[in-house]
Amino acid sequence: MPSATNPTTTVSLMIEIPEALHVSIQDYLNTHELWSQERVMQAALSLFLMQNGAPQPHVNRLYLDSLFGCAV
């Protein structure tokens, strides 16, 4: 597992999601060319953590980077 002090380390996730959610993500990506599946997932996961008690600065930074298209 990556160190919490090194937010530049990445891991690959394989998850199952409902088909309706997948279709919605694909529709969004088809109309927003600057976004990628990875960027959407990073924004969603970091926002969830921020809203549910993970007030770590690196989580906040990852969320802001994903929203504004910064290199992550």
MDAnalysis code that builds the backbone (N, CA, C; Angstrom):
import MDAnalysis as mda
import numpy as np

u = mda.Universe.empty(216, n_residues=72, atom_resindex=np.repeat(np.arange(72), 3), trajectory=True)
u.add_TopologyAttr("name", ["N", "CA", "C"] * 72)
u.add_TopologyAttr("resid", np.arange(1, 73))
u.add_TopologyAttr("resname", ["MET", "PRO", "SER", "ALA", "THR", "ASN", "PRO", "THR", "THR", "THR", "VAL", "SER", "LEU", "MET", "ILE", "GLU", "ILE", "PRO", "GLU", "ALA", "LEU", "HIS", "VAL", "SER", "ILE", "GLN", "ASP", "TYR", "LEU", "ASN", "THR", "HIS", "GLU", "LEU", "TRP", "SER", "GLN", "GLU", "ARG", "VAL", "MET", "GLN", "ALA", "ALA", "LEU", "SER", "LEU", "PHE", "LEU", "MET", "GLN", "ASN", "GLY", "ALA", "PRO", "GLN", "PRO", "HIS", "VAL", "ASN", "ARG", "LEU", "TYR", "LEU", "ASP", "SER", "LEU", "PHE", "GLY", "CYS", "ALA", "VAL"])
u.atoms.positions = np.array([
    [0.851, -1.176, 0.000],
    [0.000, 0.000, 0.000],
    [0.895, 1.236, 0.000],
    [0.546, 2.278, -0.794],
    [1.396, 3.461, -0.867],
    [1.395, 4.236, 0.439],
    [2.495, 4.911, 0.662],
    [2.654, 5.727, 1.855],
    [1.749, 6.949, 1.793],
    [1.150, 7.293, 2.916],
    [0.304, 8.483, 2.977],
    [1.124, 9.751, 2.786],
    [2.433, 9.655, 2.952],
    [3.279, 10.837, 2.792],
    [3.758, 11.020, 1.362],
    [3.439, 10.084, 0.466],
    [3.848, 10.190, -0.923],
    [2.623, 10.082, -1.830],
    [1.879, 11.190, -1.999],
    [0.655, 11.141, -2.787],
    [0.887, 10.966, -4.288],
    [2.139, 10.965, -4.747],
    [2.396, 10.777, -6.173],
    [2.436, 9.306, -6.567],
    [2.510, 8.406, -5.586],
    [2.461, 6.983, -5.877],
    [1.036, 6.628, -6.289],
    [0.895, 5.827, -7.325],
    [-0.443, 5.439, -7.768],
    [-0.619, 3.934, -7.665],
    [-1.870, 3.530, -7.542],
    [-2.231, 2.121, -7.555],
    [-3.369, 1.942, -8.543],
    [-3.513, 0.747, -9.034],
    [-4.576, 0.443, -9.972],
    [-5.714, -0.236, -9.223],
    [-6.949, 0.181, -9.496],
    [-8.123, -0.417, -8.885],
    [-8.972, -1.094, -9.947],
    [-9.544, -2.195, -9.570],
    [-10.491, -2.868, -10.447],
    [-11.774, -3.018, -9.641],
    [-12.820, -2.303, -10.060],
    [-14.067, -2.325, -9.314],
    [-15.232, -2.626, -10.239],
    [-16.290, -3.116, -9.656],
    [-17.530, -3.316, -10.393],
    [-18.488, -2.206, -9.997],
    [-19.100, -1.582, -11.004],
    [-20.088, -0.541, -10.754],
    [-21.337, -0.873, -11.563],
    [-22.478, -0.336, -11.150],
    [-23.700, -0.568, -11.924],
    [-23.549, -0.040, -13.361],
    [-24.155, -0.744, -14.298],
    [-24.042, -0.359, -15.701],
    [-24.544, 1.064, -15.937],
    [-25.614, 1.458, -15.255],
    [-26.153, 2.810, -15.433],
    [-25.119, 3.871, -15.058],
    [-24.352, 3.617, -13.997],
    [-23.300, 4.548, -13.594],
    [-22.193, 4.596, -14.646],
    [-21.815, 3.441, -15.157],
    [-20.795, 3.379, -16.198],
    [-21.229, 4.150, -17.446],
    [-22.467, 3.960, -17.854],
    [-22.983, 4.666, -19.034],
    [-22.971, 6.175, -18.795],
    [-23.361, 6.591, -17.593],
    [-23.358, 8.022, -17.275],
    [-21.946, 8.598, -17.317],
    [-20.994, 7.857, -16.784],
    [-19.595, 8.311, -16.831],
    [-19.126, 8.408, -18.280],
    [-19.414, 7.406, -19.082],
    [-18.994, 7.425, -20.483],
    [-19.641, 8.580, -21.237],
    [-20.930, 8.841, -20.981],
    [-21.605, 9.982, -21.616],
    [-20.915, 11.289, -21.236],
    [-20.563, 11.426, -19.967],
    [-19.870, 12.630, -19.511],
    [-18.517, 12.762, -20.206],
    [-17.769, 11.675, -20.245],
    [-16.438, 11.709, -20.858],
    [-16.511, 12.015, -22.354],
    [-17.559, 11.556, -23.006],
    [-17.721, 11.820, -24.443],
    [-17.972, 13.291, -24.745],
    [-18.473, 14.032, -23.760],
    [-18.760, 15.450, -23.985],
    [-17.779, 16.382, -23.256],
    [-16.869, 15.812, -22.498],
    [-15.874, 16.613, -21.762],
    [-14.491, 16.014, -22.029],
    [-13.908, 16.388, -23.148],
    [-12.678, 15.737, -23.614],
    [-11.457, 15.950, -22.717],
    [-11.493, 16.938, -21.839],
    [-10.356, 17.155, -20.948],
    [-10.373, 16.224, -19.734],
    [-11.475, 15.516, -19.539],
    [-11.604, 14.592, -18.422],
    [-11.308, 13.174, -18.877],
    [-10.795, 12.373, -17.959],
    [-10.560, 10.949, -18.210],
    [-11.273, 10.152, -17.124],
    [-11.403, 8.873, -17.336],
    [-12.017, 8.010, -16.337],
    [-11.244, 8.088, -15.024],
    [-9.931, 8.128, -15.120],
    [-9.092, 8.215, -13.926],
    [-9.331, 9.517, -13.177],
    [-9.454, 10.607, -13.920],
    [-9.667, 11.917, -13.294],
    [-11.031, 11.977, -12.603],
    [-12.057, 11.416, -13.247],
    [-13.391, 11.372, -12.642],
    [-13.365, 10.572, -11.346],
    [-12.730, 9.404, -11.373],
    [-12.681, 8.556, -10.186],
    [-11.882, 9.219, -9.069],
    [-10.783, 9.866, -9.410],
    [-9.983, 10.557, -8.394],
    [-10.790, 11.673, -7.754],
    [-11.510, 12.443, -8.560],
    [-12.330, 13.525, -8.018],
    [-13.418, 12.971, -7.104],
    [-14.071, 11.907, -7.543],
    [-15.164, 11.329, -6.758],
    [-14.666, 10.733, -5.442],
    [-13.595, 9.973, -5.505],
    [-13.079, 9.337, -4.285],
    [-12.519, 10.356, -3.300],
    [-11.785, 11.331, -3.793],
    [-11.216, 12.321, -2.877],
    [-12.310, 13.189, -2.268],
    [-13.355, 13.536, -3.036],
    [-14.470, 14.297, -2.477],
    [-15.184, 13.483, -1.401],
    [-15.421, 12.197, -1.668],
    [-16.042, 11.333, -0.668],
    [-15.234, 11.324, 0.629],
    [-13.932, 11.155, 0.520],
    [-13.076, 11.125, 1.708],
    [-13.095, 12.457, 2.451],
    [-13.058, 13.552, 1.718],
    [-13.103, 14.864, 2.358],
    [-14.415, 15.057, 3.112],
    [-15.513, 14.628, 2.529],
    [-16.821, 14.817, 3.141],
    [-17.078, 13.853, 4.291],
    [-16.291, 12.794, 4.376],
    [-16.542, 11.768, 5.380],
    [-15.382, 11.574, 6.347],
    [-14.710, 12.648, 6.654],
    [-13.761, 12.622, 7.754],
    [-12.320, 12.290, 7.447],
    [-11.845, 12.572, 6.263],
    [-10.426, 12.377, 5.963],
    [-9.815, 13.740, 5.619],
    [-9.655, 14.595, 6.632],
    [-9.191, 15.960, 6.367],
    [-7.679, 16.060, 6.167],
    [-7.114, 15.129, 5.431],
    [-5.673, 15.154, 5.187],
    [-5.367, 16.088, 4.016],
    [-4.354, 16.920, 4.160],
    [-4.039, 17.898, 3.109],
    [-3.812, 17.269, 1.737],
    [-3.197, 16.087, 1.671],
    [-2.939, 15.489, 0.357],
    [-4.232, 15.050, -0.319],
    [-5.265, 14.664, 0.442],
    [-6.566, 14.322, -0.156],
    [-7.204, 15.582, -0.728],
    [-7.160, 16.665, 0.033],
    [-7.693, 17.942, -0.451],
    [-6.983, 18.372, -1.735],
    [-5.662, 18.225, -1.751],
    [-4.869, 18.624, -2.916],
    [-5.223, 17.780, -4.144],
    [-5.383, 16.468, -3.944],
    [-5.757, 15.601, -5.063],
    [-7.120, 15.977, -5.624],
    [-8.037, 16.322, -4.743],
    [-9.368, 16.739, -5.204],
    [-9.279, 18.006, -6.040],
    [-8.590, 19.005, -5.536],
    [-8.460, 20.260, -6.272],
    [-7.713, 20.062, -7.588],
    [-6.670, 19.249, -7.566],
    [-5.928, 18.974, -8.799],
    [-6.826, 18.306, -9.839],
    [-7.663, 17.377, -9.396],
    [-8.534, 16.688, -10.359],
    [-9.584, 17.644, -10.916],
    [-10.084, 18.554, -10.099],
    [-11.091, 19.496, -10.590],
    [-10.532, 20.472, -11.605],
    [-9.335, 20.945, -11.352],
    [-8.786, 21.998, -12.183],
    [-7.783, 21.489, -13.228],
    [-7.691, 20.181, -13.370],
    [-6.881, 19.612, -14.432],
    [-5.398, 19.694, -14.238],
    [-4.955, 19.833, -13.005],
    [-3.515, 19.864, -12.741],
    [-2.931, 18.483, -12.911],
    [-1.648, 18.414, -13.180],
    [-0.969, 17.132, -13.292],
    [-1.014, 16.433, -11.955],
    [-1.404, 15.183, -11.963],
    [-1.497, 14.414, -10.719],
    [-0.535, 13.262, -10.737],
])
